[in-house]
Amino acid sequence: MSELTQEFTDQLYANYQANVKFAALENAITHNGIHAALETRKSAVENTPVFSLDLTKDKVTDQKASGRCWMFAALNTFRHKMISNFQLEDFELSQAHTFFWDKYEKSNWFLEQIIATADQELTSRKVAFLLQTPQQDGGQWDMVVSLFEKYGVVPKSVYPESISSSNSRELNTYLNKLLRQDAQILRDLLASGADQATVQSKKEELLQEIFNFLAMSLGLPPRTFSFSYRDKDNNYHTEAGLTPQSFYKKYVDLQLEDYVSVINAPTADKPYGQSYTVEMLGNVVGSREVRYLNVPMERLKELAIAQMKAGETVWFGSDVGQVSNRKAGILATDVYDFEAGMDIQLTQDKAGRLDYAESLMTHAMVLTGVDLDEAGRPLKWKVENSWGEKVGTDGYFVASDAWMDEYTYQIVVRKALLTAEELAAYEAEPIVLAPWDPMGALASK
């Protein structure tokens, strides 16, 4: 190994002091921070919130201090449909209801994975991976579909937010404590020679404790309820005796098996035109597996535009923290000028960022519009976020087309939009990726 010598460091000092621009930037950045000092006017001018195709101006939601973006994004696509179909002034589905059942199912998923890997050492990569984070708030599209299909949905008025759903840190801390303790109990039981019936009986006992913890922290979910509302014409509507499943069927009425996840992962190990899944990724045991079709970015954008032209918003996953201005609501590759400001070259491409752990999907939002030029090419995209109304334009963001190319990884579209060849590839036996593959990342910002 080569050490850093004093002579080398002296040369770095001399090089820095010889550049007069660096002194000015040092003053600007130390007083204002990197982003404030390097923010460009150009990005604000080019990314105004005006779009040739704009599907909704519904009020945005707020996930607060939780990682439930993937749930919020999915439920937002549903509520746009409900607001339109039932002429509602404003409406939200309960994100806390989906959150409760996700925590419950993820706990069982984790314990089943612990049982399945009981023959491996604690130091094995898979067991260490499981124990590092037994469960978290994040998720994927297919995971939220599994929850909707099993548990339905309810209005937010029926199952409102709690402290632990809006700020999930404490809940996650103690739920993970319980799960790691339960993992030790089950592994010790299996090591002692217990049969599967005994192990499953113990697991069910542990799940009762977890269920009690969740119910006390989030509230006991309703099994039946009434739904009342006034439409935009002030007409009163009410219905009693609903279940979460019957409410979903009547008021949401979407066949979720008609939707597929399409990704853009341009790395050498993931050829386009193939379907992929991720080992150990999921939440509901016995439900559909997480599955993606990998396509070039231009095709991914074509599919998103086609769905919006058909009047339907698009769930999508991206790396939202990359070159973004949260307050202004601008996602653009030129929002900060590192090259002119600091002589820093950030040239790593999308594949390189995935391969070298610089980027992956971190956040799910909803595409609700796009600005197309005369040839039908996208210039910028309208993004419905779930960070409340105090950021962006009343909570909506603008993503430049270049930013979409670089930092968007996943969309969800109707199967009917795929070609026959694409659909066959999606439905073929998927290639199984390792649990720690970047395409197994959970949207959780």
N, C-alpha and C positions, 0 to 999 in steps of 0.2 A: 504494500500500500504506500501511496505517496503522501507525505505530510505537507501541510501548508507552512512554508517558510516565511520568515520575517521579510526577506527580500521580495517575495511574491506579493505579500500584503502591502508593502511600501509602494510597489508599482501600481496596485489597484487604487491606492490613495491618490497617487499622482495623476492617473488617468481620469479619475472622477473630478478632481479639482481643476483639471485643464479644460473641462467642458462647462462653459459659463451658464448654459441652459440648466444644468443640474442644480445650481445654486438657487435659481428662481423656482424650479419645481420643488426643491426641498422646502422652501418657505411655504409654498402653496399647499403642499400635501401634509406637512406637519401641522398646519393650522386648520385644514379643512377635511383631511382624509383623502384616500386615493380616489374614490368614486366621484366625490364632489369636485375635486380638482381636475379630473380628466373627462368629465361629462361633456358630450358634444351637443351643440345646438342643432346640428344636422339631423340627428336621430329624432328630435322632437318635431322638427319641421316635416320630415318625411313620413312620420307615423302618427298623423292626426286621426282621431277616431271617427272617420267617415268611410262608409263601405258601400260598394255597389250592390251587394247582397247582404241584407241585415235581417235576421230572423226574429229577434226578440229584444225588447227593452225591459223585460221583467226585472224586478229588484233582485239584487244578488243576495246570497246567503253568507253566513260567517261561521266557519268551523272553529274559530277561536284558537285556544292553545291546545290543539289536538292534531293528530295526523290522519284525519278522516276524509281527506280530499277525494279519494276514490269513491267513497260512499256519496259524498255531497255531489260530485260530478254526475254520477249515475242517477241519483234522485232528482237532480236539476233537469236532466233530460226528460224525466217522467213528468215533472211538474209543469214544464212548458206545455206539454201536450194537454195536461189537465186544465191549466188556466185557459187554454184556447177552447177545448171541447166543452167545458162547463161554465165558460164566461165568468171566471173568478177574477176579482180585483187583484188579489195577492194571495199566495198560498205556498206553504211548505209541507213536505212530507217529513216525518220524524226520522232524523238522522240518528238520534239516540236509540231508537228501537232497533235499527240495523246494527248499531254499535254493540248493544247488549248481546245479541245473538252471535255476532262475530267473535266476541270475547269468549263466550261459552263454547262455540264450536272450535275455535283455535286452541282452547285448553284441551279438549278431547283429541284434536289432531296432534298436538305436541306429545301427549301421553302415549298415544298409539305409536308415534315415531320412536319414542323412548323404548317401548316394548319391542318394537321391530329391530332396534339396534342394540339390544341388551347383550348380545354375544360379542360386541366390540368393546375395546378398551375405552376408558374415559378420555384417553389422549388421542383417540382416533379423530380424524378430521371431521367426520360426520357427527359424532357425538358432541365434540367441542362446538361445532357449528350450531347444533340444536340448543345447547346449554348457554351459549353466548347471549341469545335473545329468545327465550321460550315463546314469546308472543309479543306483538307490537300493534300499533294502530293501523299500519299501512296495509295495502292490499292491491289486488289486480282485478280487472274486469270480470273474469270468469269466477273469481271468488265472491264478488258481490252478487253475481247472478245466482250462485248456489244459495246464498242467503235469501234472496227474494223468492226463489222457487220453493224453498222450504218453509219460510216464516212470513212471507207476504210483507206488506207495508201498512203503516197507519199514518193518519194526519199528525202533524206536530202538536196540535192542540190536545190530542189524546194521550200522547207520551212525550212530554216536553223535555227540554234540556235539564241536566243536573250539573252540579259543580264538577262532578267527576267525568262527565261526558265533554263538557266545554274546556276543562283543563285536566287532561288525563294522566299527568305525570305520577301523582300519588297512586292512582288505581293501578297503573302499569307496574310501578315499583313493587307493590304488595302482591299483585297477581303473579308476577314473575318469581317472587320469593316463594309463594305457595307451590308454583309449578316445579321449581328446582328441587324443593323439598320432596314433592310427590315423585319426581323422577328418581331420587335416591331410594325412596320407599319401594317403588316398583322394581328397580334394578336389584335391590337387595333381596326382594321377595323371589325374583326369578333366579338369582344366584343361589338361593337356598334350595332350589329344586321344586318350587311351587308349580302346579299345573296351570294351564291357561284359564280354567274356570275360576280358580282362586285369585289369579291376577286380575281378571276382569271384574270380579266382585269387589276387590279392593279399589280398582280404578273408579267404579261407580260410587263407592263411598267417598272417595276424594273429590269426585265431581259434584257431589251434593254440597260439600264445603265450599267449592268454587262458586256454584250457583247461588248459594246463600250470600257469599261475599259480593257477587255482582248485583244481586237484587237489592241488598242494603246500600250499595254504592250508587246505583243507577236508577233504582226503582223497579218494582215487579212489572214486567210487560203485560199489557191487557190481553185477554183471550177473546173477549167480545166488547163491543163499544157501539156508540151512536155517532153519527156524523151529521152536522148541521152547518149550513152556509147560506149566504145571500149572494146571488150572482150580480153582474154589473148593472142589471136592470132593477135591482133591489128585490127580486123575487126570492122567497124563502124556500129552502129545501131541507128535508131531514129524513134520515133513515136509521132505524134501530136494528139491533141484532147482527151487526156486521162482525166478521172475524178479520184478522189481518190478511188472510188468504182471499176471502170473498171480496174485501175492499180492493185488493190489487186486481182481481179479475174484472170487477165492474168498472172501476174508476181509472185504472192505468191501462189494462187490457193490451199489453204488449207481449208477443211471443218471443221470449228472449233467446230461444234456440235458433231464431232467424238471424242472429247477429254473430259476427266473428271478429276476433282480434287480428289486426294486421300490423306488422312491425317493420321498421327499417333498421336492420343491424348489418352494416356493410363490412363486417369483419371476415377474414379469410376462412374462418371455421364455420361460417353459417351461409352457405350458398342460397341465393334467391330461389324462389319457387319451391321451397321446402317448408314443411310444418315442423314446429318445435314445441317441446314441453320441458318442464324443469323438475328434476327429481326433488321430492320432499316439499314441493311448493303447493300450498292449498290451505283450506280451512275446514271444509265440511267433508268428513269421511263418507265415502260412498257417492259423492256428487261428481259432476263433470270435472275433468282435468283442465288445468290451465293449458291453453293451446294457442299458438300464433302461426300466421303465415308470413314469411319474410319476403318483402318485395322492395324494388328500388324506390327511392324517395319520390321521384316524379309520379310513379304509379300510386303511392300512398296518398299524395296530394290530390290526384285525379279522383280517387275514391271519396275523399272527404268532401271535395267540391260537388261531386255528383249527389251525395246524400243531402247536402245543404240545398242544392237546387231543387231537390224533391221535397223540400220543406221541413227537413229533420236535422236537428243539431247533432253534433258529433262529440262523443267522449274521447279524450285523447290524453296521452301521457308524455311528459317531457322532463327535461332537467331545468327546472324553472329558475334556479339560482344562478345560472350561467349568463353573464353579460346582460343583466336586467336591472331596470330602475323600478323598484317596487312602488315608491311613492307616486311617480308619474305614470306607472302602469305601462311601461315600454319594454318590450323584449326585442332587442336588436343587436346584431353583431357589432355595430359601430356606435353603440351607446356610450362607450368609453374609448378614448384614443390612447392606448398604451404605447403604440409605436412612435407617434409624434411627441407624446408627453414624456415618456421614460426610456425611449430607445429599447423597448422590450418587444421581441417578436414572438407572438403567440400563434404559431403556424401548425400545430398538431391537428390532424384531420379527425373526422368523426370516428373512423375505425380506430385510429391511434388512441383517442380519448377513451374509448370503450376498453381496448386491450390493456391500457396502462392505468386503469382505475381513476381516470380524471373525470369521467362522466358516466351517468346512467340515468334511468328514469327515476325522478324523485317526487313528482307531483302530477296529479290528474286534474284537468279542467275541462271546459266545454267550448268547442268551436261553434260560435253562433252567427258568424258572418265572414265574408271575404271581399276584398276589393280586387276586381279583375280588370285588366286592361282591355283594349279593343280586340285583341286576339284571344281573350279568355284566359290569359296567364295571371296567376295570383301575384299581387304586389304586397299585400299585408292582410292580416287575419284578425278577426274580432274574437276575443277570448273572454268567456265568462269565468271569473275566478270565484273562490269561496273564502276570501279574506275580508269580507265586509265592504262597506261603501266608502271608507276613508282613504282607500288607495285607488290609483288609476282614475278612470272616469266613472264615478259612481260604482266602483268595483270592477268595471270592465277594463281589460288590458288590450293593447295592440301588439301583435307579433309581426315583425317584418318577415318577408318570405325567406330571406337568407337565414334568419334565426330559426325558422321552422325546419329548414334543411339540415341545420347543424345540430339542433337540440331536441327535436321531436322524435320519439321512438315508437309510438304506438297510437293507433286509432281503433275505434270500433264502428263497423258499418254493417249494413244488411248484406246477407249472403247473396241476395239477388243482384247486387252490384258487381260481384266477381264474375270473371269469365269462367267457362266450363273447365278450362285447364287449371285456373287458380283454385276453384272449388275442389277439384279432384286432389290437388296438392294439399289443401287444407285438411281434407278428410282422410288422407293417407296416414299410415302409421308414422307418428311424429318421431323425430330425432330427440333423444333425451339429453338435456344439458345438465351439467353438474349443479348442485344446490347453490353454489356461490357464483354461478355465471351472472354477468351483469344483466342479462335478460330475465333473471329471476328477481330483480329489484322490485321492491314494493313502493308504490306511491304513498308518501307519508308526510309531505310538507304542509 
